[in-house]
Amino acid sequence: MKRPTKFVKSLTTEQRQQLKEIMQSSAPPRKRMRAHAILLSERRYSIAQIADIYQVARERVSLWLAWWEHGQFDGLEDEPRSGRPPKLTEQEQK
């Protein structure tokens, strides 16, 4: 049985251009991947097709689309991750 799929709403020319710029920038790889997924969704690629392209779970792609609907470009960003604090201060890192 085929699962229903969702797509992002039509993008403005400016949004489309910004997403393309993110894809071609030196932004973190996950952010570039999410930007591309939004563009593919607008072109009516299904969640399953996008998941296959990026070799991730359908649920992950569905989350990306939901994040875009709620936060637009802020939804493309990674959440802060926990980890060990750096050994060097900001001044020492410079």
Gaussian input, Z-matrix of N, CA and C with variables (Angstrom, degrees):
# hf/3-21g

backbone

0 1
 N
 C     1     B1
 C     2     B2     1     A1
 N     3     B3     2     A2     1     D1
 C     4     B4     3     A3     2     D2
 C     5     B5     4     A4     3     D3
 N     6     B6     5     A5     4     D4
 C     7     B7     6     A6     5     D5
 C     8     B8     7     A7     6     D6
 N     9     B9     8     A8     7     D7
 C    10    B10     9     A9     8     D8
 C    11    B11    10    A10     9     D9
 N    12    B12    11    A11    10    D10
 C    13    B13    12    A12    11    D11
 C    14    B14    13    A13    12    D12
 N    15    B15    14    A14    13    D13
 C    16    B16    15    A15    14    D14
 C    17    B17    16    A16    15    D15
 N    18    B18    17    A17    16    D16
 C    19    B19    18    A18    17    D17
 C    20    B20    19    A19    18    D18
 N    21    B21    20    A20    19    D19
 C    22    B22    21    A21    20    D20
 C    23    B23    22    A22    21    D21
 N    24    B24    23    A23    22    D22
 C    25    B25    24    A24    23    D23
 C    26    B26    25    A25    24    D24
 N    27    B27    26    A26    25    D25
 C    28    B28    27    A27    26    D26
 C    29    B29    28    A28    27    D27
 N    30    B30    29    A29    28    D28
 C    31    B31    30    A30    29    D29
 C    32    B32    31    A31    30    D30
 N    33    B33    32    A32    31    D31
 C    34    B34    33    A33    32    D32
 C    35    B35    34    A34    33    D33
 N    36    B36    35    A35    34    D34
 C    37    B37    36    A36    35    D35
 C    38    B38    37    A37    36    D36
 N    39    B39    38    A38    37    D37
 C    40    B40    39    A39    38    D38
 C    41    B41    40    A40    39    D39
 N    42    B42    41    A41    40    D40
 C    43    B43    42    A42    41    D41
 C    44    B44    43    A43    42    D42
 N    45    B45    44    A44    43    D43
 C    46    B46    45    A45    44    D44
 C    47    B47    46    A46    45    D45
 N    48    B48    47    A47    46    D46
 C    49    B49    48    A48    47    D47
 C    50    B50    49    A49    48    D48
 N    51    B51    50    A50    49    D49
 C    52    B52    51    A51    50    D50
 C    53    B53    52    A52    51    D51
 N    54    B54    53    A53    52    D52
 C    55    B55    54    A54    53    D53
 C    56    B56    55    A55    54    D54
 N    57    B57    56    A56    55    D55
 C    58    B58    57    A57    56    D56
 C    59    B59    58    A58    57    D57
 N    60    B60    59    A59    58    D58
 C    61    B61    60    A60    59    D59
 C    62    B62    61    A61    60    D60
 N    63    B63    62    A62    61    D61
 C    64    B64    63    A63    62    D62
 C    65    B65    64    A64    63    D63
 N    66    B66    65    A65    64    D64
 C    67    B67    66    A66    65    D65
 C    68    B68    67    A67    66    D66
 N    69    B69    68    A68    67    D67
 C    70    B70    69    A69    68    D68
 C    71    B71    70    A70    69    D69
 N    72    B72    71    A71    70    D70
 C    73    B73    72    A72    71    D71
 C    74    B74    73    A73    72    D72
 N    75    B75    74    A74    73    D73
 C    76    B76    75    A75    74    D74
 C    77    B77    76    A76    75    D75
 N    78    B78    77    A77    76    D76
 C    79    B79    78    A78    77    D77
 C    80    B80    79    A79    78    D78
 N    81    B81    80    A80    79    D79
 C    82    B82    81    A81    80    D80
 C    83    B83    82    A82    81    D81
 N    84    B84    83    A83    82    D82
 C    85    B85    84    A84    83    D83
 C    86    B86    85    A85    84    D84
 N    87    B87    86    A86    85    D85
 C    88    B88    87    A87    86    D86
 C    89    B89    88    A88    87    D87
 N    90    B90    89    A89    88    D88
 C    91    B91    90    A90    89    D89
 C    92    B92    91    A91    90    D90
 N    93    B93    92    A92    91    D91
 C    94    B94    93    A93    92    D92
 C    95    B95    94    A94    93    D93
 N    96    B96    95    A95    94    D94
 C    97    B97    96    A96    95    D95
 C    98    B98    97    A97    96    D96
 N    99    B99    98    A98    97    D97
 C   100   B100    99    A99    98    D98
 C   101   B101   100   A100    99    D99
 N   102   B102   101   A101   100   D100
 C   103   B103   102   A102   101   D101
 C   104   B104   103   A103   102   D102
 N   105   B105   104   A104   103   D103
 C   106   B106   105   A105   104   D104
 C   107   B107   106   A106   105   D105
 N   108   B108   107   A107   106   D106
 C   109   B109   108   A108   107   D107
 C   110   B110   109   A109   108   D108
 N   111   B111   110   A110   109   D109
 C   112   B112   111   A111   110   D110
 C   113   B113   112   A112   111   D111
 N   114   B114   113   A113   112   D112
 C   115   B115   114   A114   113   D113
 C   116   B116   115   A115   114   D114
 N   117   B117   116   A116   115   D115
 C   118   B118   117   A117   116   D116
 C   119   B119   118   A118   117   D117
 N   120   B120   119   A119   118   D118
 C   121   B121   120   A120   119   D119
 C   122   B122   121   A121   120   D120
 N   123   B123   122   A122   121   D121
 C   124   B124   123   A123   122   D122
 C   125   B125   124   A124   123   D123
 N   126   B126   125   A125   124   D124
 C   127   B127   126   A126   125   D125
 C   128   B128   127   A127   126   D126
 N   129   B129   128   A128   127   D127
 C   130   B130   129   A129   128   D128
 C   131   B131   130   A130   129   D129
 N   132   B132   131   A131   130   D130
 C   133   B133   132   A132   131   D131
 C   134   B134   133   A133   132   D132
 N   135   B135   134   A134   133   D133
 C   136   B136   135   A135   134   D134
 C   137   B137   136   A136   135   D135
 N   138   B138   137   A137   136   D136
 C   139   B139   138   A138   137   D137
 C   140   B140   139   A139   138   D138
 N   141   B141   140   A140   139   D139
 C   142   B142   141   A141   140   D140
 C   143   B143   142   A142   141   D141
 N   144   B144   143   A143   142   D142
 C   145   B145   144   A144   143   D143
 C   146   B146   145   A145   144   D144
 N   147   B147   146   A146   145   D145
 C   148   B148   147   A147   146   D146
 C   149   B149   148   A148   147   D147
 N   150   B150   149   A149   148   D148
 C   151   B151   150   A150   149   D149
 C   152   B152   151   A151   150   D150
 N   153   B153   152   A152   151   D151
 C   154   B154   153   A153   152   D152
 C   155   B155   154   A154   153   D153
 N   156   B156   155   A155   154   D154
 C   157   B157   156   A156   155   D155
 C   158   B158   157   A157   156   D156
 N   159   B159   158   A158   157   D157
 C   160   B160   159   A159   158   D158
 C   161   B161   160   A160   159   D159
 N   162   B162   161   A161   160   D160
 C   163   B163   162   A162   161   D161
 C   164   B164   163   A163   162   D162
 N   165   B165   164   A164   163   D163
 C   166   B166   165   A165   164   D164
 C   167   B167   166   A166   165   D165
 N   168   B168   167   A167   166   D166
 C   169   B169   168   A168   167   D167
 C   170   B170   169   A169   168   D168
 N   171   B171   170   A170   169   D169
 C   172   B172   171   A171   170   D170
 C   173   B173   172   A172   171   D171
 N   174   B174   173   A173   172   D172
 C   175   B175   174   A174   173   D173
 C   176   B176   175   A175   174   D174
 N   177   B177   176   A176   175   D175
 C   178   B178   177   A177   176   D176
 C   179   B179   178   A178   177   D177
 N   180   B180   179   A179   178   D178
 C   181   B181   180   A180   179   D179
 C   182   B182   181   A181   180   D180
 N   183   B183   182   A182   181   D181
 C   184   B184   183   A183   182   D182
 C   185   B185   184   A184   183   D183
 N   186   B186   185   A185   184   D184
 C   187   B187   186   A186   185   D185
 C   188   B188   187   A187   186   D186
 N   189   B189   188   A188   187   D187
 C   190   B190   189   A189   188   D188
 C   191   B191   190   A190   189   D189
 N   192   B192   191   A191   190   D190
 C   193   B193   192   A192   191   D191
 C   194   B194   193   A193   192   D192
 N   195   B195   194   A194   193   D193
 C   196   B196   195   A195   194   D194
 C   197   B197   196   A196   195   D195
 N   198   B198   197   A197   196   D196
 C   199   B199   198   A198   197   D197
 C   200   B200   199   A199   198   D198
 N   201   B201   200   A200   199   D199
 C   202   B202   201   A201   200   D200
 C   203   B203   202   A202   201   D201
 N   204   B204   203   A203   202   D202
 C   205   B205   204   A204   203   D203
 C   206   B206   205   A205   204   D204
 N   207   B207   206   A206   205   D205
 C   208   B208   207   A207   206   D206
 C   209   B209   208   A208   207   D207
 N   210   B210   209   A209   208   D208
 C   211   B211   210   A210   209   D209
 C   212   B212   211   A211   210   D210
 N   213   B213   212   A212   211   D211
 C   214   B214   213   A213   212   D212
 C   215   B215   214   A214   213   D213
 N   216   B216   215   A215   214   D214
 C   217   B217   216   A216   215   D215
 C   218   B218   217   A217   216   D216
 N   219   B219   218   A218   217   D217
 C   220   B220   219   A219   218   D218
 C   221   B221   220   A220   219   D219
 N   222   B222   221   A221   220   D220
 C   223   B223   222   A222   221   D221
 C   224   B224   223   A223   222   D222
 N   225   B225   224   A224   223   D223
 C   226   B226   225   A225   224   D224
 C   227   B227   226   A226   225   D225
 N   228   B228   227   A227   226   D226
 C   229   B229   228   A228   227   D227
 C   230   B230   229   A229   228   D228
 N   231   B231   230   A230   229   D229
 C   232   B232   231   A231   230   D230
 C   233   B233   232   A232   231   D231
 N   234   B234   233   A233   232   D232
 C   235   B235   234   A234   233   D233
 C   236   B236   235   A235   234   D234
 N   237   B237   236   A236   235   D235
 C   238   B238   237   A237   236   D236
 C   239   B239   238   A238   237   D237
 N   240   B240   239   A239   238   D238
 C   241   B241   240   A240   239   D239
 C   242   B242   241   A241   240   D240
 N   243   B243   242   A242   241   D241
 C   244   B244   243   A243   242   D242
 C   245   B245   244   A244   243   D243
 N   246   B246   245   A245   244   D244
 C   247   B247   246   A246   245   D245
 C   248   B248   247   A247   246   D246
 N   249   B249   248   A248   247   D247
 C   250   B250   249   A249   248   D248
 C   251   B251   250   A250   249   D249
 N   252   B252   251   A251   250   D250
 C   253   B253   252   A252   251   D251
 C   254   B254   253   A253   252   D252
 N   255   B255   254   A254   253   D253
 C   256   B256   255   A255   254   D254
 C   257   B257   256   A256   255   D255
 N   258   B258   257   A257   256   D256
 C   259   B259   258   A258   257   D257
 C   260   B260   259   A259   258   D258
 N   261   B261   260   A260   259   D259
 C   262   B262   261   A261   260   D260
 C   263   B263   262   A262   261   D261
 N   264   B264   263   A263   262   D262
 C   265   B265   264   A264   263   D263
 C   266   B266   265   A265   264   D264
 N   267   B267   266   A266   265   D265
 C   268   B268   267   A267   266   D266
 C   269   B269   268   A268   267   D267
 N   270   B270   269   A269   268   D268
 C   271   B271   270   A270   269   D269
 C   272   B272   271   A271   270   D270
 N   273   B273   272   A272   271   D271
 C   274   B274   273   A273   272   D272
 C   275   B275   274   A274   273   D273
 N   276   B276   275   A275   274   D274
 C   277   B277   276   A276   275   D275
 C   278   B278   277   A277   276   D276
 N   279   B279   278   A278   277   D277
 C   280   B280   279   A279   278   D278
 C   281   B281   280   A280   279   D279

   B1=1.4482
   B2=1.5235
   B3=1.3056
   B4=1.4623
   B5=1.5233
   B6=1.3052
   B7=1.4565
   B8=1.5212
   B9=1.3359
   B10=1.4613
   B11=1.5268
   B12=1.2900
   B13=1.4549
   B14=1.5200
   B15=1.3027
   B16=1.4577
   B17=1.5208
   B18=1.2919
   B19=1.4553
   B20=1.5237
   B21=1.3258
   B22=1.4615
   B23=1.5181
   B24=1.3137
   B25=1.4633
   B26=1.5208
   B27=1.3090
   B28=1.4673
   B29=1.5216
   B30=1.3184
   B31=1.4593
   B32=1.5173
   B33=1.3245
   B34=1.4602
   B35=1.5236
   B36=1.2856
   B37=1.4662
   B38=1.5190
   B39=1.3375
   B40=1.4717
   B41=1.5265
   B42=1.3366
   B43=1.4669
   B44=1.5240
   B45=1.3228
   B46=1.4665
   B47=1.5253
   B48=1.3279
   B49=1.4646
   B50=1.5269
   B51=1.3283
   B52=1.4683
   B53=1.5292
   B54=1.3187
   B55=1.4614
   B56=1.5257
   B57=1.3238
   B58=1.4639
   B59=1.5223
   B60=1.3326
   B61=1.4653
   B62=1.5254
   B63=1.3235
   B64=1.4653
   B65=1.5244
   B66=1.3357
   B67=1.4678
   B68=1.5267
   B69=1.3210
   B70=1.4564
   B71=1.5237
   B72=1.3257
   B73=1.4627
   B74=1.5248
   B75=1.3126
   B76=1.4619
   B77=1.5361
   B78=1.3267
   B79=1.4670
   B80=1.5332
   B81=1.3266
   B82=1.4690
   B83=1.5340
   B84=1.3275
   B85=1.4675
   B86=1.5317
   B87=1.3237
   B88=1.4713
   B89=1.5174
   B90=1.3243
   B91=1.4625
   B92=1.5322
   B93=1.3299
   B94=1.4663
   B95=1.5210
   B96=1.3406
   B97=1.4580
   B98=1.5262
   B99=1.3201
   B100=1.4668
   B101=1.5215
   B102=1.3346
   B103=1.4677
   B104=1.5290
   B105=1.3174
   B106=1.4580
   B107=1.5318
   B108=1.3158
   B109=1.4659
   B110=1.5267
   B111=1.3228
   B112=1.4691
   B113=1.5249
   B114=1.3277
   B115=1.4634
   B116=1.5306
   B117=1.3232
   B118=1.4658
   B119=1.5289
   B120=1.3179
   B121=1.4576
   B122=1.5201
   B123=1.3097
   B124=1.4676
   B125=1.5334
   B126=1.3283
   B127=1.4631
   B128=1.5254
   B129=1.3240
   B130=1.4603
   B131=1.5251
   B132=1.3256
   B133=1.4603
   B134=1.5233
   B135=1.3072
   B136=1.4638
   B137=1.5281
   B138=1.3136
   B139=1.4610
   B140=1.5256
   B141=1.3220
   B142=1.4741
   B143=1.5316
   B144=1.3212
   B145=1.4618
   B146=1.5275
   B147=1.3178
   B148=1.4713
   B149=1.5326
   B150=1.3255
   B151=1.4712
   B152=1.5232
   B153=1.3175
   B154=1.4621
   B155=1.5252
   B156=1.3198
   B157=1.4647
   B158=1.5286
   B159=1.3247
   B160=1.4668
   B161=1.5208
   B162=1.3164
   B163=1.4578
   B164=1.5319
   B165=1.3316
   B166=1.4581
   B167=1.5285
   B168=1.3049
   B169=1.4621
   B170=1.5313
   B171=1.3271
   B172=1.4674
   B173=1.5268
   B174=1.3346
   B175=1.4575
   B176=1.5203
   B177=1.3339
   B178=1.4649
   B179=1.5333
   B180=1.3246
   B181=1.4723
   B182=1.5263
   B183=1.3188
   B184=1.4566
   B185=1.5333
   B186=1.3322
   B187=1.4677
   B188=1.5292
   B189=1.3398
   B190=1.4673
   B191=1.5211
   B192=1.3307
   B193=1.4670
   B194=1.5270
   B195=1.3270
   B196=1.4726
   B197=1.5237
   B198=1.3296
   B199=1.4703
   B200=1.5168
   B201=1.3239
   B202=1.4719
   B203=1.5304
   B204=1.3245
   B205=1.4709
   B206=1.5270
   B207=1.3351
   B208=1.4648
   B209=1.5219
   B210=1.3330
   B211=1.4536
   B212=1.5111
   B213=1.3347
   B214=1.4641
   B215=1.5341
   B216=1.3285
   B217=1.4636
   B218=1.5298
   B219=1.3295
   B220=1.4712
   B221=1.5240
   B222=1.3219
   B223=1.4565
   B224=1.5168
   B225=1.3299
   B226=1.4658
   B227=1.5251
   B228=1.3080
   B229=1.4657
   B230=1.5211
   B231=1.3230
   B232=1.4606
   B233=1.5213
   B234=1.3139
   B235=1.4603
   B236=1.5218
   B237=1.3376
   B238=1.4699
   B239=1.5258
   B240=1.3124
   B241=1.4670
   B242=1.5199
   B243=1.3034
   B244=1.4601
   B245=1.5219
   B246=1.2737
   B247=1.4526
   B248=1.5176
   B249=1.2937
   B250=1.4514
   B251=1.5201
   B252=1.3308
   B253=1.4662
   B254=1.5281
   B255=1.3390
   B256=1.4611
   B257=1.5292
   B258=1.3317
   B259=1.4634
   B260=1.5279
   B261=1.3323
   B262=1.4568
   B263=1.5130
   B264=1.3321
   B265=1.4558
   B266=1.5279
   B267=1.3150
   B268=1.4719
   B269=1.5338
   B270=1.3322
   B271=1.4616
   B272=1.5341
   B273=1.3192
   B274=1.4563
   B275=1.5299
   B276=1.3426
   B277=1.4628
   B278=1.5238
   B279=1.3274
   B280=1.4720
   B281=1.5049
   A1=109.43
   A2=116.20
   A3=120.73
   A4=110.11
   A5=115.55
   A6=120.39
   A7=109.95
   A8=117.31
   A9=118.36
   A10=108.93
   A11=116.69
   A12=119.86
   A13=109.93
   A14=115.88
   A15=120.17
   A16=108.06
   A17=114.58
   A18=121.62
   A19=107.95
   A20=116.21
   A21=118.75
   A22=108.55
   A23=115.74
   A24=120.40
   A25=108.49
   A26=115.72
   A27=120.07
   A28=110.58
   A29=114.91
   A30=121.31
   A31=109.96
   A32=115.81
   A33=120.03
   A34=108.19
   A35=116.81
   A36=121.17
   A37=110.28
   A38=116.39
   A39=120.63
   A40=110.97
   A41=117.04
   A42=120.16
   A43=110.47
   A44=115.87
   A45=120.59
   A46=110.10
   A47=116.45
   A48=120.81
   A49=110.95
   A50=117.18
   A51=120.37
   A52=110.70
   A53=117.29
   A54=120.61
   A55=110.81
   A56=117.28
   A57=120.85
   A58=110.50
   A59=116.99
   A60=120.98
   A61=110.68
   A62=117.55
   A63=120.97
   A64=109.62
   A65=116.56
   A66=120.77
   A67=111.77
   A68=117.17
   A69=121.25
   A70=112.70
   A71=117.01
   A72=120.88
   A73=110.92
   A74=114.62
   A75=119.90
   A76=110.32
   A77=116.40
   A78=121.12
   A79=108.54
   A80=117.17
   A81=119.55
   A82=110.80
   A83=117.18
   A84=120.56
   A85=114.46
   A86=117.92
   A87=119.96
   A88=111.40
   A89=116.00
   A90=119.95
   A91=110.06
   A92=117.25
   A93=120.89
   A94=110.62
   A95=116.86
   A96=121.77
   A97=110.63
   A98=117.14
   A99=121.22
   A100=111.22
   A101=116.63
   A102=120.20
   A103=110.16
   A104=116.55
   A105=120.58
   A106=110.47
   A107=117.38
   A108=121.15
   A109=110.79
   A110=117.32
   A111=120.90
   A112=109.60
   A113=116.36
   A114=119.95
   A115=111.63
   A116=117.16
   A117=120.38
   A118=110.79
   A119=116.74
   A120=120.24
   A121=110.66
   A122=116.76
   A123=119.31
   A124=110.60
   A125=116.38
   A126=121.09
   A127=111.62
   A128=116.59
   A129=124.56
   A130=114.42
   A131=116.83
   A132=119.78
   A133=105.69
   A134=117.36
   A135=120.46
   A136=109.89
   A137=114.92
   A138=120.44
   A139=109.85
   A140=116.15
   A141=120.38
   A142=110.76
   A143=117.72
   A144=120.49
   A145=111.09
   A146=116.78
   A147=120.76
   A148=109.41
   A149=116.41
   A150=120.48
   A151=110.18
   A152=117.14
   A153=121.40
   A154=111.07
   A155=117.01
   A156=121.22
   A157=110.52
   A158=116.16
   A159=120.51
   A160=114.05
   A161=117.35
   A162=122.98
   A163=112.30
   A164=113.74
   A165=122.17
   A166=107.58
   A167=116.55
   A168=121.40
   A169=110.59
   A170=115.62
   A171=120.95
   A172=110.74
   A173=115.99
   A174=120.82
   A175=111.49
   A176=115.97
   A177=120.57
   A178=109.84
   A179=116.85
   A180=120.70
   A181=109.90
   A182=116.66
   A183=120.49
   A184=110.60
   A185=116.17
   A186=120.39
   A187=110.77
   A188=117.05
   A189=120.13
   A190=110.80
   A191=115.92
   A192=119.98
   A193=110.78
   A194=116.53
   A195=120.29
   A196=110.48
   A197=116.85
   A198=120.14
   A199=110.52
   A200=116.55
   A201=120.11
   A202=109.28
   A203=117.45
   A204=120.80
   A205=111.62
   A206=117.12
   A207=120.29
   A208=113.22
   A209=117.59
   A210=118.55
   A211=116.07
   A212=117.46
   A213=121.97
   A214=109.40
   A215=118.29
   A216=121.02
   A217=112.44
   A218=117.64
   A219=119.96
   A220=110.71
   A221=117.37
   A222=121.95
   A223=113.59
   A224=117.06
   A225=120.87
   A226=112.40
   A227=116.71
   A228=121.92
   A229=111.82
   A230=116.06
   A231=121.79
   A232=108.84
   A233=115.51
   A234=120.26
   A235=108.22
   A236=117.55
   A237=118.81
   A238=110.48
   A239=115.17
   A240=120.76
   A241=109.34
   A242=114.49
   A243=118.57
   A244=108.71
   A245=115.36
   A246=120.22
   A247=110.11
   A248=114.06
   A249=119.72
   A250=109.17
   A251=117.33
   A252=119.51
   A253=109.83
   A254=117.72
   A255=119.36
   A256=111.40
   A257=115.68
   A258=120.32
   A259=110.95
   A260=115.97
   A261=120.67
   A262=110.67
   A263=115.78
   A264=119.91
   A265=108.29
   A266=117.22
   A267=120.59
   A268=110.48
   A269=116.17
   A270=120.64
   A271=109.86
   A272=117.56
   A273=121.35
   A274=111.61
   A275=116.74
   A276=120.10
   A277=111.49
   A278=117.39
   A279=121.18
   A280=109.81
   D1=130.52
   D2=-178.30
   D3=-77.23
   D4=134.01
   D5=179.57
   D6=-81.87
   D7=143.00
   D8=175.07
   D9=-67.19
   D10=150.91
   D11=-178.90
   D12=-125.72
   D13=160.10
   D14=177.45
   D15=-119.58
   D16=156.67
   D17=179.01
   D18=-130.06
   D19=157.20
   D20=174.80
   D21=-73.03
   D22=156.51
   D23=176.33
   D24=-68.46
   D25=160.07
   D26=179.92
   D27=-54.22
   D28=137.43
   D29=-179.14
   D30=-92.16
   D31=152.46
   D32=172.62
   D33=-77.78
   D34=164.74
   D35=177.64
   D36=-59.84
   D37=-39.57
   D38=-179.58
   D39=-66.11
   D40=-43.20
   D41=178.84
   D42=-62.61
   D43=-44.68
   D44=-179.95
   D45=-59.64
   D46=-44.13
   D47=-179.72
   D48=-64.96
   D49=-42.60
   D50=179.45
   D51=-63.57
   D52=-41.13
   D53=178.96
   D54=-63.90
   D55=-40.23
   D56=177.51
   D57=-64.25
   D58=-39.64
   D59=178.40
   D60=-64.78
   D61=-40.07
   D62=177.71
   D63=-62.17
   D64=-43.73
   D65=-179.65
   D66=-58.78
   D67=-34.98
   D68=-174.75
   D69=-97.36
   D70=3.31
   D71=-177.47
   D72=-91.05
   D73=-174.16
   D74=176.86
   D75=-96.30
   D76=24.71
   D77=177.35
   D78=-61.92
   D79=161.45
   D80=177.86
   D81=-54.98
   D82=145.96
   D83=-176.70
   D84=-54.90
   D85=-38.78
   D86=-179.63
   D87=-64.66
   D88=-38.37
   D89=179.17
   D90=-66.32
   D91=-41.31
   D92=177.45
   D93=-63.55
   D94=-39.79
   D95=179.21
   D96=-63.20
   D97=-45.12
   D98=-179.79
   D99=-64.31
   D100=-40.43
   D101=178.20
   D102=-60.88
   D103=-44.12
   D104=179.42
   D105=-64.95
   D106=-39.92
   D107=179.47
   D108=-61.31
   D109=-38.34
   D110=178.06
   D111=-63.66
   D112=-45.15
   D113=178.41
   D114=-62.62
   D115=-40.53
   D116=178.32
   D117=-65.09
   D118=-40.11
   D119=179.54
   D120=-63.24
   D121=-39.84
   D122=178.32
   D123=-63.26
   D124=-31.40
   D125=177.98
   D126=-82.46
   D127=10.17
   D128=175.84
   D129=71.42
   D130=29.36
   D131=166.97
   D132=-74.31
   D133=136.32
   D134=-179.09
   D135=-74.61
   D136=164.51
   D137=176.68
   D138=-58.57
   D139=-41.67
   D140=-179.86
   D141=-63.25
   D142=-39.79
   D143=179.10
   D144=-65.96
   D145=-43.52
   D146=179.45
   D147=-65.17
   D148=-42.03
   D149=178.46
   D150=-61.06
   D151=-38.40
   D152=178.44
   D153=-67.29
   D154=-41.36
   D155=179.39
   D156=-60.15
   D157=-46.10
   D158=-176.55
   D159=-95.03
   D160=-0.03
   D161=179.09
   D162=53.00
   D163=51.98
   D164=175.84
   D165=-128.30
   D166=169.21
   D167=179.21
   D168=-71.29
   D169=150.15
   D170=177.20
   D171=-55.86
   D172=-39.04
   D173=-178.32
   D174=-60.89
   D175=-35.35
   D176=179.62
   D177=-64.91
   D178=-46.32
   D179=179.41
   D180=-63.72
   D181=-40.36
   D182=177.98
   D183=-59.92
   D184=-39.60
   D185=176.73
   D186=-63.26
   D187=-43.29
   D188=179.20
   D189=-57.16
   D190=-44.04
   D191=-179.03
   D192=-66.54
   D193=-38.27
   D194=177.63
   D195=-66.09
   D196=-41.77
   D197=178.20
   D198=-61.30
   D199=-38.64
   D200=178.96
   D201=-65.05
   D202=-45.17
   D203=-178.80
   D204=-60.88
   D205=-35.11
   D206=-176.81
   D207=-89.33
   D208=-34.34
   D209=-172.83
   D210=-124.64
   D211=1.60
   D212=-177.25
   D213=50.74
   D214=-123.62
   D215=-174.76
   D216=-69.20
   D217=-28.04
   D218=175.21
   D219=-65.36
   D220=-27.50
   D221=179.60
   D222=-70.73
   D223=-12.77
   D224=179.08
   D225=-83.92
   D226=-17.87
   D227=-175.87
   D228=-74.03
   D229=151.17
   D230=172.84
   D231=-77.91
   D232=145.47
   D233=172.68
   D234=-73.58
   D235=151.87
   D236=176.28
   D237=-58.48
   D238=143.11
   D239=-179.69
   D240=-111.90
   D241=148.92
   D242=177.87
   D243=-79.63
   D244=162.96
   D245=178.68
   D246=167.07
   D247=177.68
   D248=-179.58
   D249=-69.47
   D250=137.74
   D251=176.14
   D252=-64.49
   D253=150.80
   D254=179.77
   D255=-64.47
   D256=148.68
   D257=178.76
   D258=-75.54
   D259=-32.06
   D260=-178.69
   D261=-94.50
   D262=144.48
   D263=174.48
   D264=-73.62
   D265=169.28
   D266=179.26
   D267=-59.60
   D268=-39.59
   D269=-179.51
   D270=-65.32
   D271=-42.73
   D272=178.64
   D273=-65.35
   D274=-35.13
   D275=178.98
   D276=-65.70
   D277=-33.87
   D278=178.70
   D279=-69.42

